[in-house]
Amino acid sequence: MARLLERYQKEIAPALEKKFGRKNRLSLPRLEKIVVNMGVGKALQEKNRMEQAAEQLAQITGQQVL
């Protein structure tokens, strides 16, 4: 299971239930999609910068960029 989904289910959803006074978890707000965007304008000219940008993005998201 994705670590953010697990955290949402164990920590955030119960806190939202208490805050909004709801008993049905399906009535709570939920994440559908997370989009990460990164501008790499100057990196197109230098291969080294593009590789660094890919490594940084992988660290931020926890996923490898292909």
Beta strands, then each sheet from edge to edge (+ up, - down):
end
